[in-house]
Amino acid sequence: MERARWDDALYAAFRAKDARFDGRFFVGISTTGVYCRPICRARQARPEHCTFFSSAAEAEQAGYRPCLLCRPELAPGNAPVDAGSALARKAARLLEENCGSGQSLKEIAARLGCTDRHLRRVFLEEYHVTPVRYLQTAVCCWRRIC
Ligand SMILES: [Zn+2]
């Protein structure tokens, strides 16, 4: 009973792709033989196909292979699935550094090697606001009054 309730909570976190649980547990999916991090965007398995592990090693021992998208066997931050949020964080830093210099989002995107449309999308995903909105509320703006 306890076990079942715990699994329900983990499954809910997996469904929600709750980043707070990233690295805290791993999900083995019996239909594919692959295990994932809770934030993985690739899979959404039914609860009866999910087995939860507290470490990647445990999942491998149970016979699961690491997912190629979220790379649960790597340190968080090194997987393709993390690329978007890493980009958003870099952009946020650039925005803060260049606050008030009138640099456009296009220029910042170009510096990061992507398009402004792509940047806006990953930014929204990471911060739930647009880059412009973020800039308006960024701490630097309080200081420099831009
Ligand atoms: Zn995955």
Residues whose N, C-alpha, C, O or C-beta is under 5 A from the ligand:
A	BS01	ZN	Y35 C36 R37 C40 A42 C67 L69 C70
